[in-house]
Structures are given as C-alpha cells and as structure tokens.
Amino acid sequence: MIFAAGSRGDVQPCLALGRELIRQGNRVRVLASMRYRPLVVGEDGIDFHPLVADPAEIIDSAEGRKLLETGSNPVSFILGMRRVLRPHITDLLEQTQVGAKGADLVLAPSFGFLGMHLGQFLGVPHAIVHFQPSQPTRKFPHPLMPAAKLLGSLGNRLSFDAVDAGSWLMFRPFINEWRRQGLNLPALSLRASMRRIRRAPVLCAFSPSIVPRPPDWGGNVHMTGFWHHEQPFWEPSRQLLDFLADGPPPVYFGFGSMTPKDPAATSDLVRKALRRAGLRGVLAGAPETSEPDMLAVRETPHDWLFPRMAAIIHHGGAGTTAAALRAGKPSLVCPFFGDQFYWADRVHALGAGPKPLPARNLTASDLTRRLRILTSTAYADAAQRIGRALSAENGVSQACSVLNTYLQN
C-alpha cells in the first residue's frame, strides 16, 4: 500500500514506483484523492483507493489561500496545515485504515507517522518515503526551517526534530484518538513516536546529484534517485505540435496545483514579460486564451513537454523540479510555500537557474530581467550536465531493490 495523499506531484512518483513493483510481481494499491482516479487507474494493475481530501479544493479554499501565504515560515506552515486538514482528518484516517486492509507493506511519508501506526495495526513492516530531505543531519537544515543554518551544525540537526515534533504535536490528538478507537492501539507520547520513526527504513526519492548525501545519515536511509513517472503513450495535439514547429523553442510557465491570488493577472504579467524578453511561451491554462506567440495548454506530461522547451518557469514542487532538471533545461523557480523554497535554492546553487523569484513578489520587470538571462549559455550548460546525470539514474529500480532486501531480512 502506497499512501499518496497530496497533489499530482505527490501521486505521480508513487505511480512510477507502483509500476515497477508490479513489473516485479507484486500487487500494489495506491491511496489518493478521487481527483487522481483516472491517472491511477490508467496504470495497468494498480488498485486505487479513494481519499476524501481534494488538494486542489483545499488550496482554493480560504484556509488554503492563507497556507500559500505562509512562505518559508515553518510555524505558520505547520499551523496552516492543521487548519486546512482539520475538517478532513477524521475521514482521511478512516479511509486510510480501510485502504490499508490486506497490505503486506505500508509506504507513507513521515508526516503524522501514518506508516508506523498502520504497520502496528496490521502487524506488517512499513517504510518512510521522503520527497524532500527530511532525515536529520548536521549538514543542512530542514527544508522548512532554512534559517536554522545560522546556528551552525547543531541548529541544522535540531531543525529536523523541531519540524517532526511540531507536526506531531499538532496532529497527535487526532491520531491518538484514531489509534485508540479505530486501530485498538495505545496512544503514543511525543518521544515514543520519534524514537520508533527514526528506526524505520527511509526511501529518499531524490537524487544525490541534486542533494549530496550527508555523511551522518545512517544505513537505513537510502537515496534512490527521483521516481520519474513517464507516459509513453500520450499523444500531443496537432495545435501543440504546430506551435512547436513554428518557431524557436518556447519557455514553459506553470505553477502546478498552486493558484496565484489573481490567475488572470498573473497570466497577463507572464505574457508581458516573455514578450519583453523576446520569447515565445507555452502556458498552463485554458486553450482558448492562446495567442499567436503564447500557447495555453491543459495538463501535459512533463516528460514529453519539457525537453522541447528552452527553459521552465515553475513553482518548485519536487516533481516539477526533477522533471525540469532531468530534461536538461534551466529553471526559474517562483516558490509559494513549504519545501518549494528549498528546491528553488538548490536549482540556483547548482547553476541551473537564476536567483529564485517568490510568487508573492512576482512583477513584470523582475520576471523580464530573469528571463533575459535564464536561457544564457551558463545556465543551459549546467542544466544539461545535471540532466545527463539524472537520466543515467533509475530511482524506482533502486527503490524496489531496497524494499526487496528489507523484506527478505
């Protein structure tokens, strides 16, 4: 069972892993929002189990808008997550329990320690999935607490405990009630849960080419490489093919499931900046808003689209960041909140894009300045080097190898 609550960027890596697990003879069930049912059932052999929470609806809600405004403030982020999930969490936990029935192995992120609770209930092993570096280290701070680096290596290390403890403290009342009433398990203290979660196997679904492995990570932590979800049978529209053939490679713009305060104004701003920089654009949006030099497209597989672009403007989600880098294209990252600021900084530090431009600070003049250097040789060369390194990895195969070894022992 793979717990994949979250946006499309959280679901697709889980489908990539599920596809490989099935190829190796396993049965796989993915728990995800009903919004992604067509995406999941499109994978031959993967069993879908629905979850009540719809990430798009949550982000579009009043509380979701507040969450987007938390930026890189970890306390505001955790409190915001509690507010947006509170109306859904009881149903979410109940549906997760039903979806886990019959599982021999539970894979889940560390948030709320769901895998540990379900593993105890079912009497089966569990493993943790990290889509961003969330394992304690002295080398760098938790992605949600970048300011902790000012306190040195000790501050870095303690930032991970602070984030885990903070999130557990916020959700502990709901989860302990679920443990007692739903799972027939005793409630857990703050420290007991932290000790147990630290011993579990960890699959880091990102690349050491992007996040060098810290020397103080233990043997239970496995950096597998990104889990890329490819859609080889997807067919582009004639309009998209004609647009790509009608001029130089365009720049892609899309914020995934992140919605700006004023989407129409943001689209106008981006189009203005692209034109000032002398660039064509492919924009995520309604096709009827297309113009001769700006093509708006619905959801289009990144593995097909990004290699055909000159550069990518995106929000800094882990999946989109990985897809852009694997395509060998430079990125301008406009983060909204959470770990998006971390990935934005990594892209810039690796030389694959200019200084990030937070979405809340987006202006036509600042965007134009960055666009004029985004496709420069230096950024393009760095992105191509990274792309070659990522293309040589097989993250899902490595993850399956880790799981096979874990289960055999």
Contacts in CASP RR format, 6 or more apart in sequence:
PFRMAT RR
TARGET T0000
AUTHOR 0000-0000-0000
METHOD contacts of the structure
MODEL  1
MIFAAGSRGDVQPCLALGRELIRQGNRVRVLASMRYRPLVVGEDGIDFHP
LVADPAEIIDSAEGRKLLETGSNPVSFILGMRRVLRPHITDLLEQTQVGA
KGADLVLAPSFGFLGMHLGQFLGVPHAIVHFQPSQPTRKFPHPLMPAAKL
LGSLGNRLSFDAVDAGSWLMFRPFINEWRRQGLNLPALSLRASMRRIRRA
PVLCAFSPSIVPRPPDWGGNVHMTGFWHHEQPFWEPSRQLLDFLADGPPP
VYFGFGSMTPKDPAATSDLVRKALRRAGLRGVLAGAPETSEPDMLAVRET
PHDWLFPRMAAIIHHGGAGTTAAALRAGKPSLVCPFFGDQFYWADRVHAL
GAGPKPLPARNLTASDLTRRLRILTSTAYADAAQRIGRALSAENGVSQAC
SVLNTYLQN
1 28 0 8 1.000
1 29 0 8 1.000
1 30 0 8 1.000
1 31 0 8 1.000
1 99 0 8 1.000
1 100 0 8 1.000
1 102 0 8 1.000
1 103 0 8 1.000
1 105 0 8 1.000
1 106 0 8 1.000
1 107 0 8 1.000
1 118 0 8 1.000
2 14 0 8 1.000
2 17 0 8 1.000
2 18 0 8 1.000
2 28 0 8 1.000
2 29 0 8 1.000
2 30 0 8 1.000
2 31 0 8 1.000
2 107 0 8 1.000
2 108 0 8 1.000
2 129 0 8 1.000
3 31 0 8 1.000
3 96 0 8 1.000
3 106 0 8 1.000
3 107 0 8 1.000
3 108 0 8 1.000
3 109 0 8 1.000
3 114 0 8 1.000
3 115 0 8 1.000
4 10 0 8 1.000
4 11 0 8 1.000
4 14 0 8 1.000
4 15 0 8 1.000
4 30 0 8 1.000
4 31 0 8 1.000
4 32 0 8 1.000
4 36 0 8 1.000
5 31 0 8 1.000
5 32 0 8 1.000
5 33 0 8 1.000
5 51 0 8 1.000
5 53 0 8 1.000
5 55 0 8 1.000
5 92 0 8 1.000
6 32 0 8 1.000
6 33 0 8 1.000
6 53 0 8 1.000
6 55 0 8 1.000
7 55 0 8 1.000
7 56 0 8 1.000
7 256 0 8 1.000
7 257 0 8 1.000
8 36 0 8 1.000
8 39 0 8 1.000
8 256 0 8 1.000
8 257 0 8 1.000
8 299 0 8 1.000
9 257 0 8 1.000
9 317 0 8 1.000
9 318 0 8 1.000
9 319 0 8 1.000
9 320 0 8 1.000
10 131 0 8 1.000
11 30 0 8 1.000
11 32 0 8 1.000
11 33 0 8 1.000
11 36 0 8 1.000
11 39 0 8 1.000
11 40 0 8 1.000
12 39 0 8 1.000
12 229 0 8 1.000
12 319 0 8 1.000
13 131 0 8 1.000
13 205 0 8 1.000
13 226 0 8 1.000
13 227 0 8 1.000
13 228 0 8 1.000
13 229 0 8 1.000
13 319 0 8 1.000
14 30 0 8 1.000
14 32 0 8 1.000
14 107 0 8 1.000
14 129 0 8 1.000
14 227 0 8 1.000
15 30 0 8 1.000
15 39 0 8 1.000
15 40 0 8 1.000
15 43 0 8 1.000
15 46 0 8 1.000
15 229 0 8 1.000
16 227 0 8 1.000
16 228 0 8 1.000
16 229 0 8 1.000
16 230 0 8 1.000
16 396 0 8 1.000
17 107 0 8 1.000
17 205 0 8 1.000
17 227 0 8 1.000
17 396 0 8 1.000
17 399 0 8 1.000
17 400 0 8 1.000
18 26 0 8 1.000
18 28 0 8 1.000
18 30 0 8 1.000
18 43 0 8 1.000
18 46 0 8 1.000
18 396 0 8 1.000
19 43 0 8 1.000
19 46 0 8 1.000
19 229 0 8 1.000
19 396 0 8 1.000
20 396 0 8 1.000
20 397 0 8 1.000
20 399 0 8 1.000
20 400 0 8 1.000
21 28 0 8 1.000
21 400 0 8 1.000
21 403 0 8 1.000
22 28 0 8 1.000
22 44 0 8 1.000
22 45 0 8 1.000
22 46 0 8 1.000
24 400 0 8 1.000
24 404 0 8 1.000
27 47 0 8 1.000
28 45 0 8 1.000
28 46 0 8 1.000
28 47 0 8 1.000
29 46 0 8 1.000
29 47 0 8 1.000
29 48 0 8 1.000
29 49 0 8 1.000
29 99 0 8 1.000
29 103 0 8 1.000
30 40 0 8 1.000
30 46 0 8 1.000
30 47 0 8 1.000
30 48 0 8 1.000
30 49 0 8 1.000
31 49 0 8 1.000
31 50 0 8 1.000
31 51 0 8 1.000
31 95 0 8 1.000
31 96 0 8 1.000
31 99 0 8 1.000
31 100 0 8 1.000
32 40 0 8 1.000
32 48 0 8 1.000
32 49 0 8 1.000
32 50 0 8 1.000
32 51 0 8 1.000
33 50 0 8 1.000
33 51 0 8 1.000
33 53 0 8 1.000
33 54 0 8 1.000
33 55 0 8 1.000
34 50 0 8 1.000
34 51 0 8 1.000
34 54 0 8 1.000
35 54 0 8 1.000
35 55 0 8 1.000
35 56 0 8 1.000
37 48 0 8 1.000
37 50 0 8 1.000
40 46 0 8 1.000
40 48 0 8 1.000
41 48 0 8 1.000
49 95 0 8 1.000
49 98 0 8 1.000
49 99 0 8 1.000
50 95 0 8 1.000
51 92 0 8 1.000
51 95 0 8 1.000
51 96 0 8 1.000
52 88 0 8 1.000
52 91 0 8 1.000
52 92 0 8 1.000
52 95 0 8 1.000
53 85 0 8 1.000
53 88 0 8 1.000
53 91 0 8 1.000
53 92 0 8 1.000
55 257 0 8 1.000
56 257 0 8 1.000
58 64 0 8 1.000
58 84 0 8 1.000
58 85 0 8 1.000
58 88 0 8 1.000
59 65 0 8 1.000
59 67 0 8 1.000
59 68 0 8 1.000
59 257 0 8 1.000
59 258 0 8 1.000
59 259 0 8 1.000
60 259 0 8 1.000
61 84 0 8 1.000
63 80 0 8 1.000
63 83 0 8 1.000
63 84 0 8 1.000
64 80 0 8 1.000
64 84 0 8 1.000
65 261 0 8 1.000
66 80 0 8 1.000
66 83 0 8 1.000
67 77 0 8 1.000
67 80 0 8 1.000
67 81 0 8 1.000
67 83 0 8 1.000
67 84 0 8 1.000
67 337 0 8 1.000
68 258 0 8 1.000
68 259 0 8 1.000
68 336 0 8 1.000
68 337 0 8 1.000
69 337 0 8 1.000
69 360 0 8 1.000
70 76 0 8 1.000
70 77 0 8 1.000
70 80 0 8 1.000
70 337 0 8 1.000
70 338 0 8 1.000
71 77 0 8 1.000
71 335 0 8 1.000
71 336 0 8 1.000
71 337 0 8 1.000
71 338 0 8 1.000
71 341 0 8 1.000
71 358 0 8 1.000
71 360 0 8 1.000
72 144 0 8 1.000
72 146 0 8 1.000
72 335 0 8 1.000
72 337 0 8 1.000
72 338 0 8 1.000
72 341 0 8 1.000
74 142 0 8 1.000
74 144 0 8 1.000
74 145 0 8 1.000
74 162 0 8 1.000
74 163 0 8 1.000
77 144 0 8 1.000
77 337 0 8 1.000
77 338 0 8 1.000
78 144 0 8 1.000
78 163 0 8 1.000
78 166 0 8 1.000
78 167 0 8 1.000
78 170 0 8 1.000
79 170 0 8 1.000
81 167 0 8 1.000
81 170 0 8 1.000
82 170 0 8 1.000
82 171 0 8 1.000
85 92 0 8 1.000
85 171 0 8 1.000
86 174 0 8 1.000
89 171 0 8 1.000
89 174 0 8 1.000
90 174 0 8 1.000
90 178 0 8 1.000
93 174 0 8 1.000
93 175 0 8 1.000
93 178 0 8 1.000
94 178 0 8 1.000
94 182 0 8 1.000
96 114 0 8 1.000
96 118 0 8 1.000
97 118 0 8 1.000
97 121 0 8 1.000
97 178 0 8 1.000
97 182 0 8 1.000
97 183 0 8 1.000
100 106 0 8 1.000
100 118 0 8 1.000
100 121 0 8 1.000
100 122 0 8 1.000
102 122 0 8 1.000
103 118 0 8 1.000
103 122 0 8 1.000
103 124 0 8 1.000
104 124 0 8 1.000
105 124 0 8 1.000
105 125 0 8 1.000
105 126 0 8 1.000
105 127 0 8 1.000
105 403 0 8 1.000
105 407 0 8 1.000
106 114 0 8 1.000
106 115 0 8 1.000
106 118 0 8 1.000
106 119 0 8 1.000
106 122 0 8 1.000
106 124 0 8 1.000
106 125 0 8 1.000
106 126 0 8 1.000
106 127 0 8 1.000
107 115 0 8 1.000
107 126 0 8 1.000
107 127 0 8 1.000
107 128 0 8 1.000
107 129 0 8 1.000
107 203 0 8 1.000
108 114 0 8 1.000
108 115 0 8 1.000
108 118 0 8 1.000
108 126 0 8 1.000
108 128 0 8 1.000
108 129 0 8 1.000
109 128 0 8 1.000
109 129 0 8 1.000
109 130 0 8 1.000
109 131 0 8 1.000
110 128 0 8 1.000
110 130 0 8 1.000
110 134 0 8 1.000
110 164 0 8 1.000
110 197 0 8 1.000
111 167 0 8 1.000
112 167 0 8 1.000
112 168 0 8 1.000
112 171 0 8 1.000
112 175 0 8 1.000
113 168 0 8 1.000
113 175 0 8 1.000
113 193 0 8 1.000
113 196 0 8 1.000
113 197 0 8 1.000
115 126 0 8 1.000
115 128 0 8 1.000
116 126 0 8 1.000
116 193 0 8 1.000
116 196 0 8 1.000
116 197 0 8 1.000
116 200 0 8 1.000
117 175 0 8 1.000
117 178 0 8 1.000
117 179 0 8 1.000
117 183 0 8 1.000
117 185 0 8 1.000
118 126 0 8 1.000
118 183 0 8 1.000
119 125 0 8 1.000
119 126 0 8 1.000
120 183 0 8 1.000
120 185 0 8 1.000
121 183 0 8 1.000
121 184 0 8 1.000
121 185 0 8 1.000
125 406 0 8 1.000
125 407 0 8 1.000
126 200 0 8 1.000
127 200 0 8 1.000
127 201 0 8 1.000
127 202 0 8 1.000
127 203 0 8 1.000
127 403 0 8 1.000
127 406 0 8 1.000
128 197 0 8 1.000
128 200 0 8 1.000
128 201 0 8 1.000
128 202 0 8 1.000
128 203 0 8 1.000
129 202 0 8 1.000
129 203 0 8 1.000
129 205 0 8 1.000
130 202 0 8 1.000
130 203 0 8 1.000
130 204 0 8 1.000
130 205 0 8 1.000
130 206 0 8 1.000
131 205 0 8 1.000
131 206 0 8 1.000
131 318 0 8 1.000
131 319 0 8 1.000
131 339 0 8 1.000
132 143 0 8 1.000
132 206 0 8 1.000
132 318 0 8 1.000
132 339 0 8 1.000
132 342 0 8 1.000
132 343 0 8 1.000
133 140 0 8 1.000
133 143 0 8 1.000
133 204 0 8 1.000
133 206 0 8 1.000
133 211 0 8 1.000
133 342 0 8 1.000
134 142 0 8 1.000
134 143 0 8 1.000
134 160 0 8 1.000
134 163 0 8 1.000
134 164 0 8 1.000
135 160 0 8 1.000
135 202 0 8 1.000
135 204 0 8 1.000
135 217 0 8 1.000
135 221 0 8 1.000
136 157 0 8 1.000
136 160 0 8 1.000
136 161 0 8 1.000
136 198 0 8 1.000
137 156 0 8 1.000
137 157 0 8 1.000
137 160 0 8 1.000
137 214 0 8 1.000
137 216 0 8 1.000
137 217 0 8 1.000
138 153 0 8 1.000
138 154 0 8 1.000
138 156 0 8 1.000
138 157 0 8 1.000
138 214 0 8 1.000
138 216 0 8 1.000
139 153 0 8 1.000
139 156 0 8 1.000
139 214 0 8 1.000
139 215 0 8 1.000
139 216 0 8 1.000
140 149 0 8 1.000
140 156 0 8 1.000
140 214 0 8 1.000
141 147 0 8 1.000
141 148 0 8 1.000
141 149 0 8 1.000
141 155 0 8 1.000
141 156 0 8 1.000
141 159 0 8 1.000
141 160 0 8 1.000
142 148 0 8 1.000
142 159 0 8 1.000
142 160 0 8 1.000
142 162 0 8 1.000
142 163 0 8 1.000
143 338 0 8 1.000
143 339 0 8 1.000
143 341 0 8 1.000
143 342 0 8 1.000
143 343 0 8 1.000
144 159 0 8 1.000
144 163 0 8 1.000
144 338 0 8 1.000
144 339 0 8 1.000
144 342 0 8 1.000
145 159 0 8 1.000
145 162 0 8 1.000
145 163 0 8 1.000
146 341 0 8 1.000
146 342 0 8 1.000
146 345 0 8 1.000
148 155 0 8 1.000
148 156 0 8 1.000
148 158 0 8 1.000
148 159 0 8 1.000
148 162 0 8 1.000
149 155 0 8 1.000
149 156 0 8 1.000
151 158 0 8 1.000
161 194 0 8 1.000
164 194 0 8 1.000
164 197 0 8 1.000
165 190 0 8 1.000
165 194 0 8 1.000
168 190 0 8 1.000
168 193 0 8 1.000
168 194 0 8 1.000
169 190 0 8 1.000
172 188 0 8 1.000
172 190 0 8 1.000
172 193 0 8 1.000
175 188 0 8 1.000
176 187 0 8 1.000
176 188 0 8 1.000
179 185 0 8 1.000
179 186 0 8 1.000
179 187 0 8 1.000
179 188 0 8 1.000
180 186 0 8 1.000
180 187 0 8 1.000
199 220 0 8 1.000
200 220 0 8 1.000
201 220 0 8 1.000
201 222 0 8 1.000
201 402 0 8 1.000
201 406 0 8 1.000
202 220 0 8 1.000
202 221 0 8 1.000
202 222 0 8 1.000
203 222 0 8 1.000
203 224 0 8 1.000
203 399 0 8 1.000
203 402 0 8 1.000
203 403 0 8 1.000
204 211 0 8 1.000
204 221 0 8 1.000
204 222 0 8 1.000
204 223 0 8 1.000
204 224 0 8 1.000
204 225 0 8 1.000
205 224 0 8 1.000
205 225 0 8 1.000
205 226 0 8 1.000
205 227 0 8 1.000
205 318 0 8 1.000
205 395 0 8 1.000
205 399 0 8 1.000
206 223 0 8 1.000
206 225 0 8 1.000
206 226 0 8 1.000
206 318 0 8 1.000
206 322 0 8 1.000
207 223 0 8 1.000
207 225 0 8 1.000
207 226 0 8 1.000
207 322 0 8 1.000
207 389 0 8 1.000
207 390 0 8 1.000
207 393 0 8 1.000
208 223 0 8 1.000
208 225 0 8 1.000
209 386 0 8 1.000
209 389 0 8 1.000
209 390 0 8 1.000
209 393 0 8 1.000
210 322 0 8 1.000
210 325 0 8 1.000
210 346 0 8 1.000
210 350 0 8 1.000
210 386 0 8 1.000
210 390 0 8 1.000
211 223 0 8 1.000
211 346 0 8 1.000
213 223 0 8 1.000
222 398 0 8 1.000
222 399 0 8 1.000
222 402 0 8 1.000
224 395 0 8 1.000
224 396 0 8 1.000
224 398 0 8 1.000
224 399 0 8 1.000
224 402 0 8 1.000
225 390 0 8 1.000
225 393 0 8 1.000
225 395 0 8 1.000
225 398 0 8 1.000
226 319 0 8 1.000
226 322 0 8 1.000
226 326 0 8 1.000
226 390 0 8 1.000
226 393 0 8 1.000
226 395 0 8 1.000
227 395 0 8 1.000
227 396 0 8 1.000
227 399 0 8 1.000
228 303 0 8 1.000
228 322 0 8 1.000
228 323 0 8 1.000
228 326 0 8 1.000
228 395 0 8 1.000
228 396 0 8 1.000
229 303 0 8 1.000
230 301 0 8 1.000
230 303 0 8 1.000
231 301 0 8 1.000
231 303 0 8 1.000
231 304 0 8 1.000
234 301 0 8 1.000
234 304 0 8 1.000
236 300 0 8 1.000
236 304 0 8 1.000
237 297 0 8 1.000
239 287 0 8 1.000
239 290 0 8 1.000
239 295 0 8 1.000
240 282 0 8 1.000
240 295 0 8 1.000
240 297 0 8 1.000
240 300 0 8 1.000
243 250 0 8 1.000
243 282 0 8 1.000
243 295 0 8 1.000
244 250 0 8 1.000
244 308 0 8 1.000
247 280 0 8 1.000
248 280 0 8 1.000
248 310 0 8 1.000
249 308 0 8 1.000
249 309 0 8 1.000
249 310 0 8 1.000
250 279 0 8 1.000
250 280 0 8 1.000
250 281 0 8 1.000
250 282 0 8 1.000
250 295 0 8 1.000
250 309 0 8 1.000
250 310 0 8 1.000
251 274 0 8 1.000
251 279 0 8 1.000
251 280 0 8 1.000
251 281 0 8 1.000
251 282 0 8 1.000
251 309 0 8 1.000
251 310 0 8 1.000
251 311 0 8 1.000
251 312 0 8 1.000
251 313 0 8 1.000
251 371 0 8 1.000
251 374 0 8 1.000
251 375 0 8 1.000
252 281 0 8 1.000
252 282 0 8 1.000
252 283 0 8 1.000
252 284 0 8 1.000
252 305 0 8 1.000
252 306 0 8 1.000
252 309 0 8 1.000
252 311 0 8 1.000
252 312 0 8 1.000
252 313 0 8 1.000
252 314 0 8 1.000
253 270 0 8 1.000
253 274 0 8 1.000
253 281 0 8 1.000
253 282 0 8 1.000
253 283 0 8 1.000
253 284 0 8 1.000
253 313 0 8 1.000
253 314 0 8 1.000
254 283 0 8 1.000
254 284 0 8 1.000
254 313 0 8 1.000
254 314 0 8 1.000
254 315 0 8 1.000
255 284 0 8 1.000
255 314 0 8 1.000
255 315 0 8 1.000
255 334 0 8 1.000
255 336 0 8 1.000
255 359 0 8 1.000
256 284 0 8 1.000
256 314 0 8 1.000
256 315 0 8 1.000
256 320 0 8 1.000
258 315 0 8 1.000
258 336 0 8 1.000
258 359 0 8 1.000
260 266 0 8 1.000
260 359 0 8 1.000
260 362 0 8 1.000
266 362 0 8 1.000
267 283 0 8 1.000
267 285 0 8 1.000
267 289 0 8 1.000
269 362 0 8 1.000
269 363 0 8 1.000
269 364 0 8 1.000
269 367 0 8 1.000
270 283 0 8 1.000
270 313 0 8 1.000
270 367 0 8 1.000
271 281 0 8 1.000
271 283 0 8 1.000
271 291 0 8 1.000
271 294 0 8 1.000
272 364 0 8 1.000
272 368 0 8 1.000
273 364 0 8 1.000
273 367 0 8 1.000
273 368 0 8 1.000
273 371 0 8 1.000
274 280 0 8 1.000
274 281 0 8 1.000
274 293 0 8 1.000
274 294 0 8 1.000
274 371 0 8 1.000
275 293 0 8 1.000
276 364 0 8 1.000
276 368 0 8 1.000
276 371 0 8 1.000
277 368 0 8 1.000
277 371 0 8 1.000
277 372 0 8 1.000
279 310 0 8 1.000
279 371 0 8 1.000
279 375 0 8 1.000
280 293 0 8 1.000
280 294 0 8 1.000
281 293 0 8 1.000
281 294 0 8 1.000
281 295 0 8 1.000
282 294 0 8 1.000
282 295 0 8 1.000
282 296 0 8 1.000
282 297 0 8 1.000
282 305 0 8 1.000
282 309 0 8 1.000
283 289 0 8 1.000
283 294 0 8 1.000
283 295 0 8 1.000
283 296 0 8 1.000
283 297 0 8 1.000
284 296 0 8 1.000
284 297 0 8 1.000
284 298 0 8 1.000
284 299 0 8 1.000
284 300 0 8 1.000
285 296 0 8 1.000
285 297 0 8 1.000
285 298 0 8 1.000
286 296 0 8 1.000
286 298 0 8 1.000
287 296 0 8 1.000
287 297 0 8 1.000
287 298 0 8 1.000
288 296 0 8 1.000
289 296 0 8 1.000
290 296 0 8 1.000
302 320 0 8 1.000
302 323 0 8 1.000
302 324 0 8 1.000
302 327 0 8 1.000
303 323 0 8 1.000
303 326 0 8 1.000
303 327 0 8 1.000
306 312 0 8 1.000
306 323 0 8 1.000
306 324 0 8 1.000
306 326 0 8 1.000
306 327 0 8 1.000
306 328 0 8 1.000
306 329 0 8 1.000
307 327 0 8 1.000
307 328 0 8 1.000
307 329 0 8 1.000
309 327 0 8 1.000
309 329 0 8 1.000
310 329 0 8 1.000
310 375 0 8 1.000
311 329 0 8 1.000
311 330 0 8 1.000
311 331 0 8 1.000
311 332 0 8 1.000
311 371 0 8 1.000
311 374 0 8 1.000
311 375 0 8 1.000
311 379 0 8 1.000
312 320 0 8 1.000
312 324 0 8 1.000
312 327 0 8 1.000
312 329 0 8 1.000
312 330 0 8 1.000
312 331 0 8 1.000
312 332 0 8 1.000
313 331 0 8 1.000
313 332 0 8 1.000
313 334 0 8 1.000
313 367 0 8 1.000
314 320 0 8 1.000
314 321 0 8 1.000
314 324 0 8 1.000
314 331 0 8 1.000
314 332 0 8 1.000
314 333 0 8 1.000
314 334 0 8 1.000
315 333 0 8 1.000
315 334 0 8 1.000
315 335 0 8 1.000
315 336 0 8 1.000
315 340 0 8 1.000
315 359 0 8 1.000
316 333 0 8 1.000
316 334 0 8 1.000
316 335 0 8 1.000
316 340 0 8 1.000
316 343 0 8 1.000
316 344 0 8 1.000
316 347 0 8 1.000
317 339 0 8 1.000
317 340 0 8 1.000
317 343 0 8 1.000
318 339 0 8 1.000
318 343 0 8 1.000
321 331 0 8 1.000
321 333 0 8 1.000
321 343 0 8 1.000
321 346 0 8 1.000
321 347 0 8 1.000
322 390 0 8 1.000
324 331 0 8 1.000
324 383 0 8 1.000
325 331 0 8 1.000
325 347 0 8 1.000
325 352 0 8 1.000
325 383 0 8 1.000
325 386 0 8 1.000
325 387 0 8 1.000
325 390 0 8 1.000
326 387 0 8 1.000
326 390 0 8 1.000
326 391 0 8 1.000
327 387 0 8 1.000
328 352 0 8 1.000
328 383 0 8 1.000
328 384 0 8 1.000
328 386 0 8 1.000
328 387 0 8 1.000
328 388 0 8 1.000
329 380 0 8 1.000
329 383 0 8 1.000
330 352 0 8 1.000
330 353 0 8 1.000
330 374 0 8 1.000
330 375 0 8 1.000
330 379 0 8 1.000
330 380 0 8 1.000
330 382 0 8 1.000
330 383 0 8 1.000
331 347 0 8 1.000
331 352 0 8 1.000
331 353 0 8 1.000
331 383 0 8 1.000
332 353 0 8 1.000
332 354 0 8 1.000
332 356 0 8 1.000
332 357 0 8 1.000
332 367 0 8 1.000
332 370 0 8 1.000
332 371 0 8 1.000
332 374 0 8 1.000
333 340 0 8 1.000
333 343 0 8 1.000
333 344 0 8 1.000
333 347 0 8 1.000
333 348 0 8 1.000
333 353 0 8 1.000
333 356 0 8 1.000
333 357 0 8 1.000
334 344 0 8 1.000
334 356 0 8 1.000
334 357 0 8 1.000
334 358 0 8 1.000
334 359 0 8 1.000
334 362 0 8 1.000
335 341 0 8 1.000
335 343 0 8 1.000
335 344 0 8 1.000
335 356 0 8 1.000
335 358 0 8 1.000
335 359 0 8 1.000
336 358 0 8 1.000
336 359 0 8 1.000
336 360 0 8 1.000
341 356 0 8 1.000
341 358 0 8 1.000
344 356 0 8 1.000
345 356 0 8 1.000
347 353 0 8 1.000
347 356 0 8 1.000
348 354 0 8 1.000
348 355 0 8 1.000
348 356 0 8 1.000
350 382 0 8 1.000
350 386 0 8 1.000
351 378 0 8 1.000
351 379 0 8 1.000
351 382 0 8 1.000
351 383 0 8 1.000
352 379 0 8 1.000
352 382 0 8 1.000
352 383 0 8 1.000
352 386 0 8 1.000
353 374 0 8 1.000
353 379 0 8 1.000
353 382 0 8 1.000
353 383 0 8 1.000
354 370 0 8 1.000
354 373 0 8 1.000
354 374 0 8 1.000
354 379 0 8 1.000
355 370 0 8 1.000
357 366 0 8 1.000
357 367 0 8 1.000
357 370 0 8 1.000
373 379 0 8 1.000
END
